[in-house]
Amino acid sequence: MKHLLAIILAAGVMLLLTVPARSSATTIAAILSSDQPRYREAHRAFVKSIASHGYKAPSTEITLHNPGSDPLSLSAEIRKLGNSRPNLIVAYGAPAALAAGREAPGVPVVSVDVFAPEQPIKGLCGVSSRVSMVTLLTTLQKVRHYQRLGVLYTPRDFGSQQQLDDIKKVALKLGITVIEAGVTSAAALEPELNRLLDKCEAMVVTEGGGFSQQFERIIAKSRSRKIPVVSTMPDAAEKGALVSLEINPQEQGYLAAEMAVRVLEGAKAEYLPMIRPQRIDLIINMRQAREIGIQVPLSVLRRANRLIK
C-alpha cells in the first residue's frame, strides 16, 4: 500500500511538472502628457482597436495615468511605471514619450500624437501628428497677405517647439515676420497673449502646454482685436480658429494599436518607425471670418475638406 501511494504521489508530481505554467496577463500602461480631450479620444480608440486583436480583459490589463503636465510629476510617474515592468508603455504626446524613453529603460514605448521632427529620433516609434506648416500658412496668406505673424508656443514642450521651428522656416520663404510668445505657465498666458496681439496681424496657436484648455479664451481675445487665429489642434476650427489643419485622434489611436500589437508579438520598438497620419483635414470657419470681417476667397474654400458655416 505504501509503495502504491508513493507511485501515485510521484506520478502527480511528474504531471504538475509537465503542465506548462499559465502565462501572466499582458500589462499596458498608458500615460498622458496632459489632460487633453485629443489624448483621451485617441486612447479610447486605442483600447477598442487593440481589443479587436485579442488584447482585452481579463488577459490584458490597460491602465491610464494622468500625472499632470509638470515635467517632474511626469518623470516620477513614468519611473514608477518602469519599475512595475509593464509589457508596453503607450505615451500620448511628446513630453510623455520622451520621458518614457528616458525614465523607463528596457520597457518598449509606443508614442501617440507626437509632432515628430523631420529627422526621426532614435528609438522613438509610434504615430506622428506632424502636419504641413506650408499648407497652413499658405492657406492663411491666400485669405489675406499678412506681414506680421504671431506664434503662441511653449518652450519646454517638444511638439510646440517643433511647430515653431517649422513655422519660422516657412515664414522666411514667404517673407513673413514671426513674432514669438513663449508661455511657460498658465499665469504667463495673459500677458504674453496681450503682448502678441499688440504686435501681430494674425496668430498661430501651437499645440503646447494648456492651450487647448484655454483656446476659447485665446479666441475671444483675438476676436476682439479682429485678429485671425490658425492652429493644428483637433477641434480648433470648431472652437473659433479661422483656419485649422487637423489630424484625427481616433486614427492616431487605431494606428498606435497596430504598432502596439507588433511590439507585443515580438517586434523591437527601437526598429519601428514613426507613422505619418493619413487623415488630415483643412477646415475653414466661415462664421469666424464673418465676425472679424474677412472675405475668404473661393479658391481657398475649394481646397477645404470642411467648412463651418
PyMOL commands that set and color helices and strands:
alter all, ss='L'
color gray80, all
select helices_A, chain A and resi 2-18+37-51+71-83+94-103+133-143+158-174+186-199+215-224+249-264+269-271+286-291+298-303
alter helices_A, ss='H'
color red, helices_A
select strands_A, chain A and resi 26-32+60-65+88-92+109-114+125-128+148-153+177-182+202-205+229-231+243-247+274-275+280-285+306-308
alter strands_A, ss='S'
color yellow, strands_A
deselect
rebuild
show_as cartoon
